[in-house]
Amino acid sequence: MTKAVKFGGTSLADGNRIRHACSIVQADAERRFMVVSAPGKRYAQDEKVTDLLYRLYEEEQNRNELLDRIFERFAGIVQQLQIEFDLEAERRKIEETLREGCNVDAIVSRGEYLNARITAAYMGWPFVDAANLIRFRENGRLEEALTYHVAKSVLEEYECAVIPGFYGSGPNGVIRVFSRGGSDVTGAIIARAVEATVYENWTDVTGIMSADPRVIENPHAVHYISYRELRELSYMGASVLHEDAIFPLKNTGIPIRVCNTMEPEKEGTWIVARYPVDRGSHPVTGIAGKKGFSNLQIEMAMMNTQIGFGARILEIVANHGISYEHTPTSIDIMSVIADTKAMDPHRNELIMEIDQEFHPDRIFIEDNMSLIAVVGEGISANVGVAARVLQSIAEAGINVRMIDAGCSELNIIIGVNDCDYEKTIRALYQGLYEFL
């Protein structure tokens, strides 16, 4: 029986927290593969080591000062753990890498690398570099099949190991990183490689909440959540776990357990392929959302008769490097909902290109839209959930700009004005309380 465990940056922010995390690992002999993040914030005004490393790469004139700050953090960790570790040699390596010229990934990955090396030294466990396990394509996407094969082959030789999260290597050994929070993905890859019975993700919250605690005071804790539900909630802003962390485990049946490092006795949240309980009485798992979307709207009589119209609109959007969220349509109207930041640099070109090609009756872009998702595997089997969603919003006097219910009925997406975001979350939580 083997467990893979990953600890987040807050759980490893200083030497004392690392010592505590290691005690959790040592308390269970099945916890044999430990994935480590870079040190996070020790207090509210502190800076994450990864943020300092990004600045180190970008601010050439401040490099000595930033290197001092970074290595002061690690020196404090080494001192608190009371171990021997040659930080000067590691600093020289980073300085040499910067002088020789490198990609940003090679620098920002050093937070995880150093924290894993130090943790391995404290634990007396082998250190295995993620660059030797995880493979990226030249375009930066994970080389999945090769990664699973290589990681499995390498880790078969170890009884236990400490592994840095967040990065791997691309062609010719160049360091590549996941998006921020990507150590969650590393942990899932390692869990798959060692055929773990469970992947434990240790963080600074006691599992996954049914709504954002910054908006809803003391929301319900979620005991079980499916892979599909987690994907939806993570994508829509619930940030406990990286949205891509489920992909390595999706077809393996390996569950994920989200635990609180400061409250290790709590059960936390189990993320599973299939529910072990009936969802009849609690069809809704959670509510999540994001602000800052724009609606590109095209109005044109007889639009439905033009074969390929929608495909061509989306092609124009894609040619500008914009990923769309939703495309609600009617017989003569098509909307493309996308992140405002992605659309902003291209809005004039989009309108001009579409106008020149189709001469629509009207074309415009509206900003300041929030998207809010009500998510639950049990929505499709329970009459009245969708009605309650709309009733709750109407009773709160909120103007709905968009409604999108997927055919799978796993979620219901509501578009509202940014200024109504928090109000909508509260109205939905109150209205759906009995379903949560």
Helices and strands as residue ranges (DSSP letters): E 3-7, G 10-12, H 15-26, E 31-36, H 49-58, G 60-62, H 63-81, H 87-100, H 104-108, H 110-123, G 130-132, H 144-155, E 161-164, E 167-169, G 171-173, E 175-177, H 183-193, E 198-203, E 208-209, E 221-222, E 224-226, H 227-235, G 247-249, E 256-260, E 269-272, E 286-299, G 303-305, H 309-319, E 324-326, E 333-339, H 340-343, G 344-346, H 347-358, E 362-375, G 379-381, H 385-395, E 400-405, E 411-417, G 418-420, H 421-431, G 433-435
